[in-house]
Amino acid sequence: MNSLIPLLVAAPLAGAALLLLGGRYLDRLGHWLGTLAAALSFVLGVLLFSDMLGRPTGQRAVHQHLFSWIPVNGFRADVSFQLDQLSVTFVLLITGVGTLIHLYSVGYMAHDERRRRFFGYLNLFLAAMLLLVLADNYLLLYVGWEGVGLASYLLIGFWQHKPSAATAAKKAFIVNRVGDMGLSIAIMLMFTEFGSFAFGPVLGGARQASEGKLTAIALLLLLAACGKSAQVPLQSWLGDAMEGPTPVSALIHAATMVTAGVYLITRSGAIFNLAPDAQTAVVVVGTVTLLFGAIVGCAKDDIKKALAGSTMSQIGYMVLAAGLGPIGYAFAIMHLVTHGFFKAGLFLGAGSVMHGMDDEVNMRHYGGLRKYMPITFVTFGLGYLAIIGFPGLSGFFSKDKIIEAAFAKGGTEGWILGLCALVGAAVTAFYMTRVMLLTFFGEKRWQPSARTGEEPHPHESPATMTLPMILLAFGSVFAGGLFALNSSFLHWLEPVTGHSEGDSPLQPLTVTLLTTVCMLAGVGLAYLMYGRSPVPVTAPVGSPLTRAARRDLLQDDFNHAVLVRPGAGLTASLVYLDSKAVDGLVNGLAATIGGISGRLRRIQTGFARSYALSMFGGALLLAATTLLMRSV
């Protein structure tokens, strides 16, 4: 059965190669071939998961060595895979949700003439993400990490004829390179400290390393996680990335790529557990981002950008939990899985609304769509209830556990983290209720299409789009309950992540009641603001905070002021130095030599009488000098 592990990656990788290199002959069937490759990988994942369940807990982790990638003296890099409880959880999420998004894309991209290429990019992304979570060493993980970055660049900028999409792809690629530098340097430090890249020697030998070195490695890993998972301060790319096709938003920015940072921190838990300062940094980053993203989501009228702010915030919850160490690792992964269901469903629901509204994304131009798109309304609504933590749905179980873990940190820090998480829950309920009310309730506010000049005619999406939405809605409802049942998911991950109960000052029931009250307060406030009175088609000016939130809390302005302008100034200074000083020195030396050469060249006239006169003059000078020396 272990021999199936490489096939998990090989199936979508072969699909990508076939679709991208096969030519136009595959245009008519390419989308189905891409979907079949993703489905095959999912089936293999289910078989491996079933086989793992049949083994004792201590024997569930398996390794598969393929070949030695770079064997040289004192250095060895292998292509080897590790399948354990953590990686198989990601495999099932990536391939399961990925297959549904492939199926959805069949309908969503039906009229795109480059659909075959799009599915090739989707397959390439799946292969890279699977390589990332299956690698048994950090160097191979880095290959998957960079592969995911490449595929995301291709997918975000798929409609490169739009300047905004091309710019968004470049922005995502460049910002992620900043984080990737952190991962590459961390891997170098690992090799110098442990003499290996493999998880076993690195994580197993962490106790023998100094706290300072572990802290440096952990902070560099956090920098990498901030880039991939759109956490402060490297979060600016996520909102702009909504320029890509909606299935890309569901796959990359809900269920897979943005969770890679959470996987990296959790997988490296042995390092973070021994570096308390780095753990504190992780907690701070997660807490700030969950509030940052929630505030941004409150002010966005673009339905996809509102969900992008939500993604940023929900990943912040996961990073917060991962920063709590053994108290929260399992809960971070639990929320990651439930988020994969309800956020993918929400993005696909947004795409369905756009499909029926002639690609309109402004929610102020929606209204009353529940009558025209009932399946989209119900499935989107279930995802909405899940993300706000409505009792009994998946988000209720996973987010509550993170809030409990935050309080369990103990002391003043635990109270601060717990209260921030509660505020985040209230704001989440507010902005998601706002999305629901603006989109599906109230009077219609439809505007003539900028493309056709006609008012849209909303309608339900085809079955290839609604079926994945229904299945994801099913997961949004039941996934959390299955995980919470008898703490089965907690025990499942414990051999990899470990677990500690912490010291919570509040009982779980008290936390649940507080979370529910905060959720209801957010819903009620959103209803008072958007459900009881007509919604203006044009957004009002709003308060300074609202205006700042519409501009992503000035993150681009900050980056431009702190990084772009100083960088441009430094570049201009270096160019001036190069052109005036370096080029001036080189050009001045060349001009001097050229001038001397030009003057000396005049002596070479080519006339024999001139040369004879020079020789005669030289002889006279030599004779005069000799006579003078003798007389002295």
LINHU-V499295 format. One record per helix or strand of 2 or more residues. SS is the DSSP state (2 for helix, 1 for strand). FROM is the first residue (numbers start at 1). LEN is the number of residues. If there is no record, write none. Layout:
<<SS FROM LEN> <SS FROM LEN>>
This chain:
<<2 2 20> <2 24 3> <2 30 24> <2 57 3> <1 62 11> <1 75 9> <2 85 24> <2 115 20> <2 138 19> <2 163 32> <2 199 6> <2 206 3> <2 211 18> <2 237 7> <2 246 10> <2 257 11> <2 269 5> <2 276 24> <2 303 21> <2 325 3> <2 329 28> <2 363 3> <2 369 3> <2 374 14> <2 394 15> <2 411 30> <2 463 35> <2 508 23> <2 544 7> <2 552 50> <2 608 24>>
